[in-house]
Amino acid sequence: MELPRALWLPILHAVILRVRPARSAKAYRAVWAEDGSPLLSIARRQAAAVQTRLTERFVGPVKVALGMRYGNPSIPAALAELRQANARRILVFPLYPQYSGSTTASVFDAVTRELQRWRWLPELRFINQYHDEPAYIDAVAESIRAHWTTHGEPERLLFSFHGIPKDYFESGDPYFCHCQKTARLVTDRLGLPSDRWALTFQSRVGFKEWLKPYTDETLKAWGADGVRSVQVLSPGFSADCLETIEEIDEENRGYFLGAGGKEFSYIHCLNDRPDHLEMMAGLIERHSSGWAEVNRTAADAAALAARRERAVALGAAA
C-alpha cells in the first residue's frame, strides 16, 4: 500500500485486521487440498520441473530455490538455501508475467532487503516481466484451445487480471498496458474477434478506485444482458490460487449465473503444463547468458574442480 505509515497503520489495525482474517480463512478452507495450499503445491512442482530442465541444459551446477513473497518458504529462506549451495550468481524470477510496482518490484525490494544482511554479495540479475514472451503467449493460447476441445467455445471469453489502484497506473506503473498487450496477443493467436472477448480486473479492496472494468460487475452485466456462456481465465497468475479458484471459479461464477447466465467455465492457470515449464526454463537460460558458471563447457567444469581442490588445500570449507 503506497500510503505513509502514519495513515496505513490505523487502516491496517482498525479495519483490515478486524475483517480480513476471518473472511480469508473461510475462503482458504474452500480451496485447501490434501497437500495444502494449491499455490504452494503447484509452485513446488514448477520449481522441481524447472530444476530438472536446467540441470539438463547447463553443464555447471544450477540450484532452483522457491521463495514466496507472502508466506513460506519465504524469500529470505530461499536466498539462504542458495547461499548454502554457494551460489555466486543469482537470477531472480518473479512469476508475475505483467510488471507492477505492487508485485514484481516488491520482490526486488524483499530480495535486496535480505541481501543487505550479507557480507559477500552475489552477482544479481532480475527478470522484470514476460507479458509478451512468445512462448508464454503460445502456452496461454494453447491452454484455451485445450479447454475448448473439452468444453466447446463460449459466447464470451474473459481475461481477468488482478487489479491495482488506478492512481498507481497514473503514476507510471505499466501494469495496465502489459495486461492489455497479453490479451491482445493471445486473442490474435486464437483469431478471436474483439466482440467475443473482454479484459477486466479483479480482487479490488479498500475505498480507492481500481483499474476498470471490474470482473464482478462485468459478469453480472453479461448475465443480465442475455450472454449465455462465458469462460474466464486469469493469465496474470502463474498458478491457481485463492484469487482464481475461490474468487473466479466460485464467487464470480455465482455472480454470472445468478444474473441470468447459463454456462460458466474457468480455464485453469498454466500451472505445471509442459509448455509453461519449457517457457520458464528457456527464459531463465536466456537471462543467464554470459554467466560462465552456468554456461561453461565440460573443460571449464574440470578447471573449476581443480580450483576448488586448491581452495580446500588452503583451508576453505570442503
ZIMOUR-V623282 format. One record per pair of residues at least 4 apart in sequence whose C-alpha atoms are under 7 Angstrom apart, sorted by the first residue. I is the first residue (numbers start at 0). J is the second residue. Records with the same first field share a line. If there is no record, write none. Layout:
I=J / J
This chain:
2=6 / 7
3=7
4=8
6=10
7=11
8=12
9=13
10=14 / 15
11=15 / 16
12=16 / 17
13=17
14=18
15=19
16=20
18=22
19=23
20=24
21=25
22=26
23=27
24=28
25=29
26=30 / 245
27=31 / 241
29=245
30=241 / 244 / 245
31=35 / 36 / 37
32=36 / 37
34=40
36=40
37=41 / 239 / 240
38=42 / 238 / 239 / 240
39=43
40=44
41=45 / 238 / 270 / 271
42=46
43=47
44=48 / 271
45=49 / 271 / 276
46=50 / 63 / 65
47=51
48=52 / 276
49=53 / 276 / 280
50=54 / 62 / 63
51=55
52=56 / 280
53=57 / 61 / 280
54=61
57=293 / 294
58=293 / 294 / 295 / 296 / 297
59=292 / 293 / 294 / 295 / 300
60=293
61=293
62=81
64=77 / 80 / 81
65=72 / 77
66=72 / 73 / 74 / 76 / 77
67=71 / 72 / 73 / 74
68=73 / 74 / 106
72=76 / 77
73=77
74=78 / 110
75=79 / 113
76=80
77=81
78=82
79=83
80=84
81=85 / 86
82=86
87=121 / 122
88=121 / 122 / 123
89=121 / 122 / 123 / 124
90=123 / 124 / 125
91=124 / 125 / 126
92=125 / 126
93=103 / 106 / 126
94=237
95=103 / 128 / 235 / 236 / 237
96=128 / 129 / 130 / 235
97=128 / 129 / 130 / 174 / 177 / 178 / 235
98=103 / 127 / 128 / 173 / 174
99=103 / 104 / 172 / 173 / 174
100=104 / 105 / 172
101=105
102=106
103=107 / 127
104=108
105=109
106=110
107=111
108=112
109=113
110=114
111=115
114=120
130=177 / 181
131=136 / 180 / 181
132=136
133=137
134=138 / 278
135=139 / 275 / 278
136=140 / 184 / 185
137=141
138=142 / 274 / 275
139=143 / 185 / 269
140=144 / 185 / 188 / 189
141=145
142=146
143=147 / 266
144=148
145=149
146=150 / 266
147=151 / 152
153=228 / 229 / 230
154=195 / 226 / 227 / 228 / 229
155=195 / 196 / 228 / 229 / 230
156=195 / 196 / 197 / 229 / 230 / 231
157=196 / 197 / 198 / 230 / 231 / 232
158=182 / 197 / 198 / 199 / 231 / 232 / 233
159=198 / 199 / 200 / 201 / 214 / 231 / 232 / 233
160=199 / 200 / 201 / 233 / 234 / 235
161=200 / 201 / 202 / 235
162=200 / 201 / 202 / 203 / 209 / 210
163=167 / 209 / 210
164=207 / 208 / 209 / 210
165=169 / 208 / 209 / 210
166=170
167=171 / 172
168=172 / 173 / 175
173=177
174=178
175=179
176=180
177=181
178=182
179=183
180=184
181=185
182=186
183=187
184=188
185=189
186=190 / 191
187=191
191=195
199=211 / 212 / 213 / 214
200=210 / 211 / 212 / 213 / 214
201=213 / 214
203=209
212=217
213=217
214=218
215=219 / 251 / 254
216=220
217=221
218=222 / 254 / 255
219=223 / 254 / 255 / 258
220=224
221=225 / 226
222=226 / 227 / 255 / 256 / 258 / 259 / 260
223=258 / 259
225=259 / 260
226=260
227=260 / 261 / 262
228=260 / 261 / 262 / 263
229=262 / 263 / 264
230=263 / 264 / 265 / 266
231=264 / 265 / 266
232=265 / 266 / 267
233=243 / 268
234=268
236=268
237=268 / 269 / 270
238=268 / 269 / 270
239=243 / 244 / 267 / 268 / 270
240=244
241=245 / 246
242=246 / 247
243=247 / 248
244=248 / 249
245=249 / 250
246=250 / 251
247=251 / 252
248=252 / 265
249=253
250=254
251=255
252=256 / 263
253=257
254=258
255=259 / 260
256=260 / 261
269=275
271=275 / 276
272=276
273=277
274=278
275=279
276=280
277=281
278=282
279=283
280=284
281=285
282=286
283=287
284=288
290=294
291=295
295=299 / 300
296=300
297=301
298=302
299=303
300=304
301=305
302=306
303=307
304=308
305=309
306=310
307=311
308=312
309=313
310=314 / 315
311=315 / 316 / 317
